[in-house]
């Protein structure tokens, strides 16, 4: 789909063309709240704090990270939606933002109308890991085995409706082809740290996990990596073939990190926040640390390109969520 069509499809067309900027605003005029709708110390919080720290070095006021958890991303996201529209409250979130509309029957906010996308920070690919004794040695063999044994095998996730769950459902739908999705049984855990020992023990054979969690297990040989979700082989793990190489055309999946503001923040302020994020990401030590966290940093995103990306993600994930019958638990 063309970018303009994607924007219209997801209701993001208002961000496609910014008004003339004029003079740059005096932003920030006070400390800025960066709301992270995930727990402190987790895989979303750590990059958020790194970004906030570097932005604080370059701005006249600090960026203060505030963790607001509950109901998935809903509690923290709602706090930002209802914040003053002055750019002093921003949201640091993930793919969870793109799926709330499909996952929940009712929301206290509109994930499109109530937010302005500001900047895309980076993308973290996913890796399929299997138990070392699992009989499939390649992705092609894995697909053939699951196809021949519908409903026999389980797969693990880090939680219902999370990136790991969604990436696996996308794989099952795309690998199944015209005959319909491959059939496996979903077993949800409270995070990858609880799921991965079950894969090692062989009680569950497979997980498609985020690279930050998966790579150490693949590199140590505790688990076998069958595929990575990037379009081309990733420099993070050049020996791991892609899902596309493994026979699933166009399969690509990431969890990603993004900055948004409440809708109604003046576009010059949005542009100023975008510039501050991009300056921080351009610092070599920031990029290096994010890469150590298995994130592929996105340089020089704009509010327009970020809105287009969010639209494409919503168009990608919402049909999968509905087809798989995934609901917020």
Residue, then its C-alpha position, 0 to 999 in steps of 0.5 A: x500500500x502507498x503511504x497515503x493509503x496506509x495513513x487513511x486506512x488507519x485514520x492517521x491522515x491528519x499527520x500526513x502534512x504538517x503545517x508551516x513551522x514558523x519560529x521554533x517554540x520554547x520547548x520544554x519550559x518545564x520537566x517533561x514526563x515520559x510515561x512508559x506503560x510497562x514495569x521499571x527495569x523491563x525491556x521497554x523501560x531500559x531503552x526509554x530511560x537511556x533515551x530520556x537521560x540523553x535527551x535531558x543532557x541536551x535540553x534545558x529541563x529533564x525528561x522524567x520517566x514515569x512507569x504507569x502499568x495496568x491493563x496491558x498498556x491501557x492505564x499509562x496510555x490513557x494518562x497521556x491521552x488526557x494530559x495537557x496538550x503542551x508537549x510536557x507529557x509524552x508516551x514511550x510505547x511499543x507495538x502494544x499501542x497498535x493492537x489495543x483497538x483490536x484487543x479491547x472491546x472498550x478503551x478510554x482513549x482512541x489510539x489514533x485520534x487521541x495521539x500524534x506520532x512523533x518519532x520511531x526509536x527502533x525495532x527489535x526482531x524476533x527469533x524462533x527457538x526450538x528445543x535442541x532435541x526437537x526433530x525439525x532442524x530447519x524452518x521448512x522441516x518445522x512447517x512440514x512437521x506441524x502441518x502433518x500434525x495439526x494441534x499436536x504441538x504447543x508454542x510458548x509466549x510471554x503473555x496473551x496479545x504480546x509481541x511474541x504471541x502476535x509474531x507466532x500467530x502471524x507465522x502460523x497464518x502465513x506459513x499455512x498458505x491457502x489451506x488455512x493457518x497451521x494449528x498449534x496450541x498457545x501457552x502463555x507465560x508471565x514473560x519470556x524469563x518464565x517461558x524459556x526454561x520450559x523450552x530448554x526442558x522440552x516441555x514446550x518445543x518452540x517460542x518466537x521470542x524477541x531477539x534481546x531475550x532469544x539471542x543469548x540462548x541461541x548463541x550459547x547453544x541451549x536452544x536452536x535458532x531456526x529463523x529471524x524475522x528480519x527481511x534480510x539476515x540481521x547483523x545481530x545474528x548473521x548465521x540465522x536464516x530469515x523466515x523468508x529464506x525458510x519458505x514464508x514469503x514476506x514474513x517480517x515481525x518486530x516489536x518496536x519503540x515509539x514516542x507519541x504525544x497527545x493529539x492537539x500538541x502544536x506541530x512545532x512542539x511535535x517537531x521539537x520533540x522529534x528533533x530532540x529524540x533524533x539528536x539523542x539517537x545519533x549519539x554513538x554511545x546511545x546507538x551502541x547501547x541500544x544495539x546491545x539490547x538487540x534494537x535496530x535504531x531508526x535514524x531521522x524518523x519524522x512525525x510523518x514517517x512515524x505515522x505511516x509506520x504506525x498505520x502499516x502496523x495497525x493494518x498488519x496486526x489487527x486482521x491477525x488478532x481478529x482471525x486468531x480471536x485474541x482478546x485482552x485477558 
